[in-house]
Amino acid sequence: MRPNCESCARDLPPDGEAYVCSYECTWCAACRNGFPGPACPNCGGDLQRRPTRVVRPADG
């Protein structure tokens, strides 16, 4: 998963709200809400909420 928004470069934490398309274009919710339609502006793919990544403690 990409660590930041492709539009505004905002850091996207693993458990935060972000959107991705089938080509893994990645957007924060604020930028996504500014798009004129439901498709990715880069590739035209369907945008969906990015699944969260479970943060596991380091082995020690």
ChimeraX commands (.cxc) that place a marker at each C-alpha (Angstrom):
marker #1 position 0.00,0.00,0.00 radius 0.5
marker #1 position 1.24,3.44,-0.79 radius 0.5
marker #1 position 2.02,5.57,2.25 radius 0.5
marker #1 position 0.60,8.89,1.04 radius 0.5
marker #1 position -2.03,10.55,-1.14 radius 0.5
marker #1 position -1.10,11.00,-4.79 radius 0.5
marker #1 position -2.75,14.42,-4.90 radius 0.5
marker #1 position -1.80,16.24,-1.71 radius 0.5
marker #1 position 1.02,13.96,-0.41 radius 0.5
marker #1 position -0.75,13.64,2.97 radius 0.5
marker #1 position 0.57,10.70,5.01 radius 0.5
marker #1 position -1.98,7.87,5.19 radius 0.5
marker #1 position -1.71,5.79,8.35 radius 0.5
marker #1 position -2.34,2.04,7.95 radius 0.5
marker #1 position -5.65,2.28,9.82 radius 0.5
marker #1 position -6.83,5.59,8.30 radius 0.5
marker #1 position -9.40,6.27,5.62 radius 0.5
marker #1 position -7.95,6.09,2.11 radius 0.5
marker #1 position -9.18,5.05,-1.33 radius 0.5
marker #1 position -7.53,2.86,-3.97 radius 0.5
marker #1 position -8.38,1.65,-7.46 radius 0.5
marker #1 position -7.44,-1.58,-9.22 radius 0.5
marker #1 position -4.11,-0.02,-10.29 radius 0.5
marker #1 position -3.41,0.96,-6.67 radius 0.5
marker #1 position -3.72,4.69,-7.25 radius 0.5
marker #1 position -4.09,5.99,-3.69 radius 0.5
marker #1 position -6.03,9.00,-2.40 radius 0.5
marker #1 position -6.95,10.50,0.97 radius 0.5
marker #1 position -10.65,10.94,1.74 radius 0.5
marker #1 position -10.49,14.74,1.36 radius 0.5
marker #1 position -9.03,14.55,-2.16 radius 0.5
marker #1 position -11.36,11.69,-3.14 radius 0.5
marker #1 position -14.38,13.73,-2.08 radius 0.5
marker #1 position -13.27,16.49,-4.44 radius 0.5
marker #1 position -13.31,14.29,-7.56 radius 0.5
marker #1 position -16.15,15.02,-10.01 radius 0.5
marker #1 position -17.21,11.37,-10.24 radius 0.5
marker #1 position -16.70,7.94,-8.68 radius 0.5
marker #1 position -13.76,6.94,-10.90 radius 0.5
marker #1 position -10.03,7.34,-10.36 radius 0.5
marker #1 position -8.83,10.48,-12.15 radius 0.5
marker #1 position -5.55,8.75,-13.10 radius 0.5
marker #1 position -6.82,5.60,-14.77 radius 0.5
marker #1 position -10.63,5.61,-14.65 radius 0.5
marker #1 position -10.75,2.63,-12.29 radius 0.5
marker #1 position -13.39,2.13,-9.61 radius 0.5
marker #1 position -12.34,3.66,-6.28 radius 0.5
marker #1 position -12.91,1.65,-3.12 radius 0.5
marker #1 position -11.96,2.16,0.51 radius 0.5
marker #1 position -8.51,0.78,1.12 radius 0.5
marker #1 position -8.46,-2.18,3.49 radius 0.5
marker #1 position -6.72,-1.52,6.77 radius 0.5
marker #1 position -3.36,-3.04,7.55 radius 0.5
marker #1 position -2.95,-4.73,10.90 radius 0.5
marker #1 position 0.01,-3.31,12.77 radius 0.5
marker #1 position 1.77,-6.10,14.63 radius 0.5
marker #1 position 4.26,-5.55,17.45 radius 0.5
marker #1 position 7.88,-6.28,16.58 radius 0.5
marker #1 position 9.15,-9.73,17.50 radius 0.5
marker #1 position 11.34,-9.54,20.50 radius 0.5
marker link #1:1,2 radius 0.2
marker link #1:2,3 radius 0.2
marker link #1:3,4 radius 0.2
marker link #1:4,5 radius 0.2
marker link #1:5,6 radius 0.2
marker link #1:6,7 radius 0.2
marker link #1:7,8 radius 0.2
marker link #1:8,9 radius 0.2
marker link #1:9,10 radius 0.2
marker link #1:10,11 radius 0.2
marker link #1:11,12 radius 0.2
marker link #1:12,13 radius 0.2
marker link #1:13,14 radius 0.2
marker link #1:14,15 radius 0.2
marker link #1:15,16 radius 0.2
marker link #1:16,17 radius 0.2
marker link #1:17,18 radius 0.2
marker link #1:18,19 radius 0.2
marker link #1:19,20 radius 0.2
marker link #1:20,21 radius 0.2
marker link #1:21,22 radius 0.2
marker link #1:22,23 radius 0.2
marker link #1:23,24 radius 0.2
marker link #1:24,25 radius 0.2
marker link #1:25,26 radius 0.2
marker link #1:26,27 radius 0.2
marker link #1:27,28 radius 0.2
marker link #1:28,29 radius 0.2
marker link #1:29,30 radius 0.2
marker link #1:30,31 radius 0.2
marker link #1:31,32 radius 0.2
marker link #1:32,33 radius 0.2
marker link #1:33,34 radius 0.2
marker link #1:34,35 radius 0.2
marker link #1:35,36 radius 0.2
marker link #1:36,37 radius 0.2
marker link #1:37,38 radius 0.2
marker link #1:38,39 radius 0.2
marker link #1:39,40 radius 0.2
marker link #1:40,41 radius 0.2
marker link #1:41,42 radius 0.2
marker link #1:42,43 radius 0.2
marker link #1:43,44 radius 0.2
marker link #1:44,45 radius 0.2
marker link #1:45,46 radius 0.2
marker link #1:46,47 radius 0.2
marker link #1:47,48 radius 0.2
marker link #1:48,49 radius 0.2
marker link #1:49,50 radius 0.2
marker link #1:50,51 radius 0.2
marker link #1:51,52 radius 0.2
marker link #1:52,53 radius 0.2
marker link #1:53,54 radius 0.2
marker link #1:54,55 radius 0.2
marker link #1:55,56 radius 0.2
marker link #1:56,57 radius 0.2
marker link #1:57,58 radius 0.2
marker link #1:58,59 radius 0.2
marker link #1:59,60 radius 0.2
view
